[in-house]
Amino acid sequence: MPVGYLTAVMIAAVATLLAIRPVTRPHPLGLVSFLLTVLLNEVPLAGVCFLLPATVLAFAQGDVDSPGGWAVFALALLMLPGLGIIARRALRAGPAVERALDEGLGAGWRSDIDPALEAGLRRGLPLGRILFRPFFTRRRDVEHMKNLAYGDAGKRNLLDVYCHRSRPAGAPILIHLHGGFYSMGHKDSQALPLIYRLASQGWVCISANYRLRPAVRHPEHLIDYKRVIAWAREHAPEYGADPTMIFAAGSSAGGHMAAIAGLTPNDPAFQPGFEDADTSVTAVIVLNGYLGQYFGQGPESSPLGHLRPDAPPYFVAHGDHDTVAPLDVILPFVEGIRRTSRSPVVYAELPGAQHGFDLYHSVRFETLINGIEAFTAWVRTSRSGLPRGEDLHLGRRGDAG
């Protein structure tokens, strides 16, 4: 029995099986299920790239010249249909996102978008990046300024700014905070394909660290988010940005913060020492967010505890295979804010998506980025007050960047 080849195939087989049928309970097993599939579920081609060299080596060394070896090889071949299932599910993201936009913004919503913004929306997918550079996010046309201080908590109060090298005037702002159970993570780890895409289209994007557990707890993390919003509004002119057009976003724990930040504009309870700062936002984007209570701290630590009729528009994207933040902690918020808010709420439930779908240039996430860009164009048109055709535009229809 070729032990080395068997080990490689078994690792890939378990990851493939868990991607297709994830284990959700108990929570520790759900976390293991996520960790084992976070790459394969978004980049199924990685499974082929992992198995192919192992198989070639096994044949070259004669490890397959036995009944056991052939059995292992057969198992490797059986993985291919499984990887096909994973890839097919990713392709279903397109219809899911389009349906979510139709339901949230109303039929014919695309015709309401400013023509200049609509012309810049990407229609297809960057297949070159998806197939050959799924892990590389940098772009030559985007300037990345690192480690700017927005508070006095050292490296946990640093942010990065991404903007187009031409510094166009009137740029909208995206603020994104990372996840990590509020106890780990850093500012240049998540949603980078989205950040670089928007920055290449003329946005000013901000990704920030924040204070972590156990040194602090809620609402200190949220206070840090509010400080970033205040910093962005104060420093917007330095980067050619529009301080009145700020989109709050976050992944996982960052999504939890973004969701509450959008519902608590200018609340002095979450702005100690900067109570006069304007921390309102134009819209909120939540990616695989946790939208329940903060470690059982009470309803006020949940976005559900802050629902209000004048909430900004929300775009919530979540995977139906998420084992870290299952749907039962997402749907109550979506249903609650739809009942309460006068603004549109877009909820995109992504077929087959696990937690952490925003890490790579994958078919699923690039499809979602197209949807997010369309959502922001709709919001910018409805909130800008400018005559149609007079807003910021850098892109071209069909841009695959």
Buried (B, 14 or more C-beta within 10 A) or exposed (E): EBEEBBEBBEBBBEBBBBBBEBBBEEEEBBBBBBBBBBBBBBBBBBBEEBBEEBBEBBBEEEBBEEEBBEBBBEBBEEBEEBBEBBBEBBEBBBEBBBEBBBBBBEEEBBEBBBBBBBBBBBEEBBEEBBEEEBEEBEBEEBBBEEEBEBBEBEEBBBBBBBBBEEBBEBBBBBBBBBBBBBEEBBBBBBBBBBBBBBBBBBBBBBBBBBBBBEEBBBBBBBBBBBBBBBBBBBBBEEBBBBEBBBBBBBBBBBBBBBBBBBBBBEBEEBBEEBEEBBBBBBBBBBBBBBBBBBEEEEEBBBBBBBBBEEBBBBBBBBBBBBBBBBBEBBBBBBEBBBEBBEBBBBBBBBBBBBBBBBBBBBBBBBBBBBBBBBBBBBBBBBBBEBEBEEBBBBBEEEBEB
